[in-house]
Amino acid sequence: MDFLDLQDKWIAVFGVANRRSVAYAVGQVLEAAGAQLLYVVRDDATRDRVRTLLGDAPILTCDVRNETDVEQLPDRLPAGCRALHGLVHSIAYANYNADADAFHETRKADFLEAVDVSCYSLIGLVHALKPLLDPDAAVVTISISTTRMAAQSYGYMGPVKAALDSTVVFLAKSLSADSRIRVNAVGAGPLKTSSSAGIPGFVDAYLYAEQVIPRKRGLTTDEVAAAAVFLLSPRASGINGQTVVVDAGMAMNYFDRDIVRRVTSPE
């Protein structure tokens, strides 16, 4: 028996933009596990761009900022997809400036748009698709490893991800009223993705993370994807309402002796 028990189960994966997307890595692991994949991307241009990456899997479009798009999504699922056993939410957006503003200068419109796309979209999609979700389905979103550290370059997306983590808990509780649907997040450390490339100062932060991580090598999207797929599987049936941190040990090692020495006793 396959350990993950995902063979032939339908999983909807939201958020593939290119080969470096976490959603793409999740899809590759799911495909290897024998799952039936349904991809949902933002628009026609994205669908055309990723079609060659995703093989024969059906690809739908849905702009999560558009309520009509979200509401009509269930009617557009492939005929063979009678139930969804999993949903992967890997969607985030922030309108960063070339020069990052101080946090207290965050513009209301930027903050609210980020909350809408990166957080509320999870609620909207689960609500729209709930009639199609198997009673034992699993929902997984991609968060960050900590929202208690003020990473200046990440800016207002820190509070937005904190809202996402809280949303995971409230969705898990809400869905428990009439199902066994689980909702969890993977709290990923810094990753090399196209999205992260748009974060001011990200390269320096990533290089620092590589030094803090005990193995001295950064986290990969494949590692995040493996954790997400486990949470989607029946093997994770005892995990619900959690943010599972996948950071290769970064958070335990900020005071690494060699790093402290370099800061306090520079050459």
C-alpha positions in Angstrom: 0.0 0.0 0.0 1.2 3.5 -0.9 2.1 5.2 2.4 0.5 8.5 1.5 -2.7 6.9 0.2 -3.2 9.7 -2.4 -3.6 7.5 -5.4 -6.3 8.7 -7.8 -7.5 11.3 -5.3 -8.4 14.7 -6.7 -6.4 17.7 -5.4 -6.9 21.3 -6.5 -3.6 23.3 -6.5 -3.9 27.1 -6.6 -1.0 29.4 -7.3 1.4 28.0 -9.9 3.0 30.9 -11.7 6.2 29.3 -13.0 8.7 26.4 -12.4 10.0 28.1 -9.2 6.5 28.3 -7.5 5.9 26.4 -4.3 2.6 25.3 -5.9 4.5 23.7 -8.8 6.7 21.8 -6.5 3.7 20.6 -4.5 2.1 19.4 -7.8 5.1 17.4 -8.7 5.2 15.6 -5.4 1.4 14.9 -5.7 1.8 13.6 -9.2 4.5 11.2 -8.1 2.1 10.0 -5.4 -0.5 9.2 -8.0 -3.0 12.0 -7.2 -5.3 13.5 -9.9 -4.4 17.1 -10.2 -6.5 20.1 -11.0 -4.5 23.4 -11.3 -6.1 26.8 -10.9 -4.1 29.9 -11.9 -4.8 33.6 -11.9 -5.6 34.4 -15.6 -5.3 33.2 -19.2 -1.8 34.6 -19.6 -0.6 32.5 -16.6 -2.4 29.5 -18.0 -0.7 29.8 -21.3 2.7 30.3 -19.7 2.5 27.2 -17.4 0.7 24.8 -19.7 3.8 23.1 -20.9 4.9 22.6 -17.2 1.7 20.9 -16.1 1.3 18.2 -18.7 -2.2 16.9 -19.3 -3.7 18.1 -16.0 -6.7 20.4 -16.4 -5.9 24.1 -15.8 -8.7 26.6 -14.8 -8.4 30.3 -14.2 -9.7 32.2 -11.2 -8.8 35.7 -10.1 -9.4 35.4 -6.4 -10.1 39.1 -6.1 -13.2 38.6 -8.3 -16.0 37.2 -6.2 -17.9 36.0 -9.3 -14.8 34.0 -10.5 -14.6 32.3 -7.1 -18.4 31.6 -6.9 -18.5 30.1 -10.4 -15.4 27.9 -9.9 -17.3 24.8 -8.8 -19.3 24.7 -12.0 -16.1 24.7 -14.1 -14.4 21.6 -12.6 -13.7 18.7 -14.9 -16.5 16.2 -15.4 -14.5 13.4 -13.8 -13.9 15.4 -10.6 -16.9 14.5 -8.5 -15.2 15.3 -5.2 -12.0 17.1 -4.0 -9.9 15.3 -1.5 -7.5 18.2 -1.1 -7.0 21.9 -1.7 -3.6 23.6 -1.9 -3.6 27.4 -1.4 -0.3 28.9 -2.4 -1.4 32.4 -3.3 0.2 35.7 -2.0 0.6 39.2 -3.3 2.2 42.4 -2.0 2.7 45.7 -3.8 6.3 46.3 -2.7 8.0 49.5 -3.7 11.5 49.5 -5.0 12.5 51.2 -1.8 10.7 49.6 1.1 8.6 52.0 3.2 8.9 52.0 7.0 6.1 49.8 8.3 4.2 52.7 9.8 4.0 54.2 6.3 2.2 51.2 4.9 -0.5 52.4 2.5 -4.0 51.2 3.4 -4.8 50.1 -0.2 -1.7 48.0 -0.4 -2.4 46.3 3.0 -6.0 45.5 2.2 -5.1 44.2 -1.2 -2.5 41.9 0.3 -5.0 40.6 2.9 -7.6 40.0 0.2 -5.3 38.0 -2.1 -3.1 36.3 0.4 -5.5 35.6 3.3 -9.2 36.1 2.5 -8.9 34.1 -0.7 -8.4 31.0 1.4 -11.8 31.6 3.1 -13.5 32.4 -0.1 -12.2 29.4 -2.0 -13.0 27.0 0.9 -16.5 28.4 1.1 -17.1 28.1 -2.6 -15.7 24.6 -2.9 -17.0 23.1 0.3 -19.9 21.3 -1.4 -17.3 19.4 -3.4 -14.9 18.7 -0.6 -14.8 15.1 0.6 -15.8 14.9 4.3 -12.2 13.8 5.0 -10.5 16.3 2.7 -7.5 18.3 3.7 -6.7 22.0 3.0 -3.2 23.3 3.1 -1.9 26.8 2.7 1.6 28.2 2.5 2.6 30.6 5.3 5.9 31.7 6.8 8.0 30.2 9.6 7.3 33.0 12.1 5.2 36.1 12.3 6.7 37.1 15.6 9.9 38.4 14.1 9.8 41.9 12.4 11.7 41.1 9.2 11.9 44.7 7.9 12.1 43.9 4.3 9.1 41.6 4.5 7.1 44.5 5.8 3.3 44.4 6.0 3.2 40.8 4.6 4.2 39.7 8.1 0.9 40.7 9.7 -0.9 39.4 6.6 0.6 36.0 7.1 -0.3 36.2 10.8 -3.9 36.7 9.7 -3.5 33.7 7.5 -2.2 31.5 10.4 -5.2 32.6 12.5 -7.6 31.9 9.6 -6.3 28.3 9.5 -7.4 27.8 13.0 -10.8 29.4 12.6 -11.5 27.5 9.3 -10.5 24.2 10.9 -13.0 24.9 13.8 -15.8 26.1 11.5 -15.5 23.1 9.1 -15.6 20.6 12.1 -19.2 21.4 12.6 -20.3 19.0 9.8 -17.2 17.4 8.4 -13.7 16.0 9.3 -12.0 18.4 6.9 -8.6 19.4 8.2 -7.0 22.8 7.6 -3.3 23.4 8.1 -0.4 25.6 7.0 3.2 25.0 6.2 5.3 27.8 7.8 8.2 28.0 5.3 11.5 29.7 5.9 13.0 31.9 3.2 12.8 30.4 -0.2 14.1 31.2 -3.7 11.0 31.9 -5.7 10.0 34.4 -8.2 7.7 36.1 -5.6 10.5 36.4 -3.1 12.7 38.1 -5.7 10.3 41.0 -5.5 10.9 41.5 -1.8 13.3 44.4 -1.2 16.5 43.2 0.4 15.5 39.5 0.1 18.8 38.3 -1.3 20.8 39.5 1.7 18.2 38.1 4.0 18.4 34.7 2.2 22.2 34.7 2.4 21.9 35.4 6.1 19.4 32.6 6.6 21.8 30.2 4.9 24.4 30.9 7.5 21.9 30.6 10.4 20.5 27.3 9.2 22.6 24.6 10.9 23.3 22.7 7.7 24.5 26.0 6.0 22.2 25.4 3.1 18.9 27.2 2.4 15.5 25.6 2.4 14.2 24.3 -0.9 10.7 24.4 -2.4 10.8 20.6 -2.7 11.2 20.3 1.1 8.2 22.6 1.7 6.2 20.7 -0.9 7.0 17.3 0.8 5.6 18.7 4.1 2.5 20.1 2.3 1.7 16.8 0.6 2.1 14.9 3.9 -0.5 17.2 5.5 -2.8 16.6 2.5 -2.6 12.8 3.0 -4.6 10.7 5.4 -1.4 9.9 7.2 -1.7 13.4 8.8 -5.2 12.8 10.0 -4.2 13.8 13.6 -2.9 17.2 12.5 -5.5 20.0 12.3 -5.5 23.8 12.8 -1.7 23.9 12.9 1.1 25.8 11.2 3.9 23.3 10.7 7.2 25.1 10.6 9.6 24.0 7.9 12.7 26.1 8.2 15.6 23.6 8.3 16.3 24.6 11.9 16.8 28.3 11.3 14.8 29.5 14.2 16.8 27.5 16.8 20.2 28.8 15.6 20.1 32.6 15.5 22.8 32.8 18.1 25.2 30.4 16.3 28.6 30.9 17.9 30.4 31.6 14.6 27.9 34.2 13.5 28.0 35.9 16.9 31.8 36.0 16.7 31.7 37.6 13.2 29.4 40.3 14.4 31.2 41.1 17.7 34.7 40.6 16.6 34.9 41.6 12.9 38.2 41.2 11.1 
